[in-house]
Every structure is written in structure tokens, then in C-alpha cells.
């Protein structure tokens, strides 16, 4: 059995989380600002209805950390790198 093409494992990615809000409007506001600046930003929602603003998707952690440092430097936004899976509560 070929487990190399297991979609659940290979589908995981790293992303940079720049915000988490209880209100969707706040998340959308930050999302709009980031998209206007050219970032590949998106919003996900947790089971506890927290709206997370995340930027880009990477196959490896190192590339995600590079973007995290750039966002911290250019946008002055505190952030962290997190691992996620596609379609996971995407808004």
C-alpha cells in the first residue's frame, strides 16, 4: 500500500497567524488591510468562534518564519507560525 500520497498528511501546511478576534468584522478589517498591501491573507474560524487572520501557506516552516519576520518588521504586527490543514474552518 502506497502511503506516500496520503492526502491528509501531505495536505498540511504552515501559515503565519497575525490576529484572532471574537468578531468577524474585526478579522475582516485586518484581512482587507493585508490584502490591499499584497499579502495572501485569509480568515479561518475555530470551533469556539474565534476568527483567525492568517497569511499565506507554506510547505515548510522555514519559509513561514521568513514571512513572519517580514510582517513583524514591515507591518509591526505580532504573529506566530502555525501548522494547519486545508479547508479547516475556512471562512
N, C-alpha and C positions, 0 to 999 in steps of 0.2 A: 504494500500500500504506500503510495507516494504522499507523504505528509508535507513535502516542500511547498505545495500550492495550497496550504490550508488558509482560506481567506480570512479567518478570524485573527490568526497570528500576524500574517503579513499586512493586514489592513491597519494595524495600529500605527499611530504617528505621534510626533511631538509637536506641540504648539506653545505659543507664548501667551499666557493669560495676563491681561492688563487691567482687568476690573471685574468686580462681581457686585451685582445690585439686586435688591428685592423688587425694584420697579423696572419693568421692561422699558419704559420711556427713558430712564437714565442710561441703560445699556445701549439703547438705540442712538442716543445723543452722542455718546463716546464713539460708537461704531461709525456714525456719519462723519465725525471729525477725522477718524483714522482713514476711512475710505477716500475722503477728499484729499488726503495727503499721500495717497497712493499705496496704502497698506492693504494687504489681502486679509481684511478683518471679517469676523463673523460672530454671531451670538449663539450660545448654547444655553439650555435650561436644565438645571438639576432637578431631581425628584422633589426637593424641598422648595421649588420655585425660586431659585436664585438664578439670575441671568448673568452668565459669564461672557465677557468680551475677550475674544482670543484672536490672535494674529497668525496667519499662515499655517502650513502643515509641512513637517519635515520628516524624512525617513530616519535621520539620526539626530541625537541630542546635541552634538557639537554645533550644527548649523542653527538649531533653535537658540542655543546660547548666544551665538553671534548676533542674531536678530534682537534678542532680549537686551544685550548690551547697547546696541544701536538705538533701540527705543528708549532705554533709560537715559542715554546721552542726549539724543535729539529732542525727545518729547517730554522728558522729565517725568515719565510715568513709571512708578514702581511696578514690577512684574515678576513672573517666575515661569519656568519651563515646566510643562506638564505633559503626560502621556495620555492619549485619548484614542478612541476608535471612531470610524466614520459613521455618520447618521445618529450618533449618540445624543439624543435630545436636541438636535439642531433646530434652531428657530427659523 
